[in-house]
Amino acid sequence: MRRVGYGALRRRLLALVVIVRDDAIAVEAARESLQIQRSRVARVVEIGGILGGLRVESKPDPLSEAVTVLSVPRGGEAFSDVRASLERWRPLERRARQRPVVRLALGAIVVAAISFVPFLLDDFVGRSNVAAAALVLATWIVLRTRTMQ
């Protein structure tokens, strides 16, 4: 099973083509092709590590407010050329890695939340119809405001 996944990933990476022109960057893969015009590039983020690379984000589209994100994986013959070209367009932002203590604390918080939140909800919401209605209303409001943005 492991070799099957590796083979599929290898084929996908071999099919990936990154084209940097003076006016745009395009990423062509087996199933999709994305392009961002140079004037529409909002950020270029460099992600460290062996599985890192570059993430190019566009400005929001005026009509749909959608942001296009292109990922350029680290490696390949021309990665340094692509990086240098994008660095001329926009200064590279480096995503800082969290310290191990922060990652451990975040993991502990997630595990604690998964373990204890159901009991808290059962104690407070299960015994009060007003609290249950307030929770449903608050969730609905949050979802409506998030989709309107």
C-alpha positions as CSV (number, residue, x, y, z in Angstrom):
1,M,0.0,0.0,0.0
2,R,2.8,2.4,0.8
3,R,4.5,2.0,-2.6
4,V,1.2,2.5,-4.4
5,G,0.8,5.9,-2.6
6,Y,4.3,6.8,-3.3
7,G,3.9,6.0,-7.0
8,A,0.8,8.1,-7.3
9,L,2.4,11.0,-5.5
10,R,5.5,10.7,-7.7
11,R,3.4,10.8,-10.9
12,R,1.5,13.9,-9.7
13,L,4.7,15.7,-8.9
14,L,6.3,14.7,-12.3
15,A,3.2,16.0,-14.0
16,L,3.5,19.4,-12.2
17,V,4.8,22.3,-14.3
18,V,5.5,25.7,-12.9
19,I,5.8,28.5,-15.5
20,V,7.0,32.0,-14.4
21,R,6.7,34.7,-17.1
22,D,7.3,38.4,-16.7
23,D,3.6,39.0,-16.2
24,A,2.2,35.9,-14.5
25,I,2.9,32.6,-12.7
26,A,1.1,29.4,-13.8
27,V,0.9,26.0,-12.2
28,E,-0.2,23.2,-14.5
29,A,-1.0,19.8,-13.0
30,A,-2.6,16.7,-14.4
31,R,-6.1,17.8,-13.5
32,E,-6.0,21.5,-13.2
33,S,-4.3,24.7,-14.2
34,L,-4.1,27.9,-12.2
35,Q,-2.6,31.2,-13.0
36,I,-2.0,34.5,-11.1
37,Q,-1.1,37.7,-12.9
38,R,1.9,39.5,-11.4
39,S,-0.2,42.6,-10.6
40,R,-2.6,40.4,-8.6
41,V,0.0,38.7,-6.3
42,A,-0.7,39.6,-2.7
43,R,1.8,37.4,-0.8
44,V,4.6,35.0,-1.5
45,V,5.2,32.8,1.6
46,E,8.2,30.5,1.9
47,I,7.5,27.4,3.9
48,G,10.6,25.7,5.4
49,G,11.4,22.1,5.7
50,I,11.8,19.2,3.3
51,L,8.1,19.2,2.5
52,G,7.9,23.0,2.2
53,G,8.1,25.3,-0.8
54,L,6.4,28.5,-1.9
55,R,2.8,29.5,-1.6
56,V,1.7,32.3,-3.9
57,E,-1.6,34.0,-2.9
58,S,-3.6,36.4,-5.1
59,K,-5.6,39.4,-4.1
60,P,-9.3,38.7,-3.7
61,D,-11.3,38.6,-6.9
62,P,-13.4,41.8,-7.2
63,L,-16.6,39.8,-8.1
64,S,-16.4,36.6,-6.1
65,E,-13.8,37.7,-3.4
66,A,-12.1,34.3,-4.0
67,V,-8.3,34.1,-3.4
68,T,-6.3,31.9,-5.7
69,V,-3.4,30.0,-4.0
70,L,-0.6,28.3,-6.0
71,S,1.7,25.9,-4.3
72,V,5.2,25.3,-5.6
73,P,6.8,22.4,-3.8
74,R,10.5,22.5,-2.8
75,G,12.8,20.6,-5.1
76,G,13.2,20.2,-8.8
77,E,15.8,21.6,-11.1
78,A,14.5,25.1,-11.4
79,F,13.1,25.7,-7.8
80,S,15.8,28.3,-7.1
81,D,15.0,30.1,-10.3
82,V,11.3,30.2,-9.5
83,R,12.1,31.4,-6.0
84,A,14.4,34.2,-7.3
85,S,11.8,35.3,-9.8
86,L,9.1,35.5,-7.2
87,E,11.4,37.3,-4.8
88,R,11.8,40.1,-7.4
89,W,8.0,40.4,-7.6
90,R,7.3,40.6,-3.9
91,P,9.4,40.1,-0.7
92,L,9.2,36.6,0.5
93,E,7.5,36.1,3.8
94,R,8.7,33.3,5.9
95,R,6.3,31.3,8.0
96,A,7.7,30.8,11.4
97,R,7.6,27.3,12.9
98,Q,6.0,27.1,16.2
99,R,8.2,26.0,19.1
100,P,7.8,22.4,20.3
101,V,6.3,23.6,23.6
102,V,3.6,25.5,21.7
103,R,2.8,22.6,19.5
104,L,2.6,20.3,22.5
105,A,0.4,22.7,24.4
106,L,-1.9,23.1,21.4
107,G,-2.2,19.3,21.1
108,A,-3.0,19.0,24.8
109,I,-5.7,21.7,24.4
110,V,-7.3,19.9,21.5
111,V,-7.3,16.5,23.3
112,A,-8.8,18.2,26.5
113,A,-11.5,19.9,24.4
114,I,-12.5,16.7,22.7
115,S,-12.6,14.9,26.0
116,F,-14.4,17.4,28.2
117,V,-16.5,19.7,26.0
118,P,-19.2,17.0,25.4
119,F,-19.6,16.6,29.2
120,L,-19.8,20.4,29.7
121,L,-22.4,20.7,27.0
122,D,-24.4,17.9,28.5
123,D,-24.3,19.5,31.9
124,F,-25.2,23.0,30.9
125,V,-27.2,22.7,27.7
126,G,-28.8,19.4,28.4
127,R,-30.6,20.8,31.5
128,S,-31.5,24.2,30.1
129,N,-33.7,24.8,27.1
130,V,-32.8,28.4,27.1
131,A,-29.1,27.6,26.9
132,A,-29.7,25.1,24.1
133,A,-31.7,27.6,22.1
134,A,-29.0,30.3,22.7
135,L,-26.3,27.9,21.5
136,V,-28.2,27.1,18.3
137,L,-29.0,30.8,17.7
138,A,-25.3,31.8,18.3
139,T,-24.1,29.0,15.9
140,W,-26.6,30.1,13.2
141,I,-25.5,33.8,13.6
142,V,-21.8,32.8,13.3
143,L,-22.4,30.7,10.2
144,R,-24.5,33.4,8.5
145,T,-21.9,36.1,9.1
146,R,-19.0,33.9,8.0
147,T,-20.8,33.1,4.7
148,M,-21.6,36.8,4.0
149,Q,-18.0,37.9,4.3
